[in-house]
Each structure stands twice: as C-alpha cells, then as structure tokens.
Amino acid sequence: METQKSLIWRTWDWLDGRYRLAELMEAMLHVEIPRTARPYYLGGITLFFFMVQTITGILLVIYYQPTPDAAYDSILYIMYEVNFGWLIRSVHVWGANLMVLFCILHLLRVYFQGAYKAPREITWSVGFFLLAVTLGFGFTGYLLPWDQRAYWATVVGSEVAGAVPVIGEQAIAFMRGGTEITARTLSRFFGAHVLVMPAALVTFLAIHITLFHQQGLADPTVDPDKPAPAKKKLLPFFPNYVLDEVIAWYIMLAVLIILASLFPAGLEEPADALHTPEHAKPEWFFLFLYQFLKLVPRIVGVLGPGVGAAILLLLPFFDRNPHVRPSKRIFAIAIGIITCIAVVALTIWGWLS
C-alpha cells in the first residue's frame, strides 16, 4: 500500500513539476462565495444530468444503428437483450427531460434574482446558448427510436422551422435533408445529437464555468445605493459548496433511478409515414410554441417567440436598472411571472388538446 501511495505521489509530483497542477487546483477550488448567495444548485444539477447523458449515451450508441431499417430493432435489442439495457435507456430518457427542466429552472433563478446584471452580461448570454443547445439535444434525440411518436412529433416540431418567413423552406430542407423525414433526416439528427450538440455544449459550458469562476456567485442582497461592507461574509467554495453540490447530485441520482425504474421508457409501433396518428405533438418543452402557433397567425407565432428569444439573449444590455432586489425590480419580476404563467398554461393546453 505504501509503495502504491508513493507511486501515486511521485506521479503527481512529476505532472505538477511540468504543468503546475497544484496552482490550477488551488485556483479552481479555493474560491470564496457570499454567504447570502442562493444558487439552489440548479446549474450544478444540470451539469450532473449532462454527465449522466454522456455516460448513458455512450453505452446506448454502442448498440444503436442510425438507419430506418435498423433503428427501431436496435432499440428493441437494447431494451430486451442487453443486460440492464432497458434501465440505461430509461435513465437516458428521463435524464434528458430533467436536464431540460433544470436548465430552464436555472435560467429562471438567475433572472428572478437579477444575477444577469453587470458584470455578468456575457455569462448570461452564454447560459442562453447553453439552454438553446440543451433544447437541441432533446429535439434531435427524440427522433432516434424511430417509432410513431418520435416520427410524428419530429414532423410537427420541424414544421415550426418551415413557418419562418423568407427562409422557411430552406430551413426545413436543411433540417430534414429534404422535404420529408427520411433516412437522411435520421442520419442528420443522429450526427447532430452525438457530435455537433455535445461539441457545442462542452464549448459553451467551458466558457460559462470559466466566467462563473472568475466572477463568482451574484449576491442578491447587494444594494447599489448603499456602500459595500468593509468585510463581506464569505463561504469557502471547497469543501462547503462542493459538498452540498455532491449531496444534491446523489439526491438527483436517486430520483433518476426511481423514475427510470417505476416509469421505464416505452416504445410505440415502428414509424409509418403513411399512417398519421391522432394528436401528434412535439416534445413537452416545445408544446407552448405548438399551441401558440395554433392560436395566432403563422407569422406572429414564429416572429413572436423569435423576438422574445432575442430580448432574452440581450436582456442584460436592455435592463439598465442596477438593483437586484425584487422590490426594486417590480416591472421585470411582473413580466417574468406573466411569461411563466403564459408558457405553463400554453404547455398544459397543448398537452390536453
């Protein structure tokens, strides 16, 4: 045992002498954050689900075959022939939904706490792109089982791109690889899901974490009208915050296993382009847009959310109010609450209709 420890430490010393790893670890872990900061660990939980998706996705792609003739049968093979394949797939499916959910909750937490304000404008914008890529993950992965629900949900979801003025036809042709959903569509979605989206997410994630590390957590008790205290109450990031984060990860892992075990991912009939099922709908996180498009003229249904997304992306540059306390951001809080209620109501309406 002593020889093994000696070997480990000698390896560490060898690497540290060349790459100064001790300084890097010191910079990463020994950071102090405000005691009054309330992140609720939503960002860390989203990161945890991404790691779960990466691990389970690698295990699934070993057996998955991205062609219309083999995709459905490969999913059946994973579910019924591979040891614990049904559980791995269920964890992947539930993890995808929870990753989207917690990413949205993380964005809402930052918005309502005013943590997007200066000097965190770029951090917010990068976080917005992370949400967009996360939604792209969910959208591209939904088609891969190649069953009826996946096929027709993708048909409905991709038609939103076709509604974009001027470039709609080109957008839907680029997305589908033609006018219809075919083998080329499945190949594109698979490539985007396992190559493009992971590369984009890792890139934005690295930038986001670096900016977060440099700027630290926003303090919701800061008042620009009052002088900053001479000595702030700080809490060490390591081990205090890290330990709480790990506990939150364990809780989420337990929730994920329970959901995957009690409600395993199912599979409908193989995709059939000639048989349209009743009430074909996109994924739950696009249901509000699906329902909104049914209620308003097409151009409004497309341009409205597009303008809203642009405002959300550039929000820190529009909102010049220096205050972060809710009592001094009544208009912003009210807009946020109304928007959330509208999105939830449209989502439920779209689900029930």
Phi, psi and omega in degrees: 000317180295322178297320179296315178299317180299320179295318179298314181292324178293323176295316178299313180298322180296315179291320181296323180294337182259327186239004177052050182294328180298319178294321179296314179297322178299314181293325183283322189261325186268071177239142179252138182240155180298137178296334183274356179291139181232084181277341182059014172061021183290321178293317179295323178294321176299318177298320178299315180294328175296320177295321176298317179297322180295313182294310181292326179296320177297319180294323181287322185291342176299325184254343186283142178238112188277058173227148181303327182286333187243343186300310183297314180294327179291327175293318176300319179297317179299317185287325190244344183248324181282135178300123182059021179297320179299323180288318179298316179294319179295320177298320180295316181293312179294322178298322178297315180294318181289327177297315177297315182300311184286333174294318176295316179298323178297316178297319179295321178299315180297319181295309186289336175272357180067025184280004178268354185286168181309135012259031187253027183299312183291324177301317178296314182298319177295321176298324177298316178295326176297319177296317180299317179293322178299318176295323176296322175303310182297319183292314182289329181282340185293329183282337193301325178297338177058040172256181186299315182296316181294316183298308186282334173294323178289324175302310182294316182295320182287338178294340176298319178297326179291343180274354180292128182301146174074305186256011186302312182296319179293323181294315182289326177293321178294318182292315184271342186077024182157194181274337181242165176274115185227194177301325179295323177296313180300318179297318180294316181295320179296315178298317178295322185290322186258348182237300187294308183297314177300318180297317180294317182293318179297321179297308180295324180295318179298318178295316183297314181293322178297314179295319178298319180295320183287326185260338180076181179282143177287143179262111183289354181264358182292135177236114182295343180277351180244147179294145180293140179299148182298325181226114180280148175278112186245155180234131180297135178296320178240127007262357189303298184293321181298318180297316177298322179296317180296321177298317178298323178295318179297319179297315179295324177296319178296316178299317181297315180295319180296313180297317181294329181281318183279328182230071182296152179295131181264187180208127179270193179295156178303151181301135180224109182292344183265353181236106181271118179287160177289143174057050174291129185223156175282183178298161186300328183281357172246004183295325181297320179290321177300315180288323179297320180295333179281343186260339186234165174305150188303317183294325177291320181295335180267312183290327181302302177299328178295316177295320178298319179294321179295319178297319179297318180298318185261013184308314182299335181274340176273318184276102182262005176293119185284347184280149177243345179293136181304325182295340180250011178227043187301317182296313181296319179295317181296316178299318180296316180294316180298317179297316179298316179298317180296316181295316179296317180296317178293325179295314179295318179299314180296326179291321184276337185282000000 
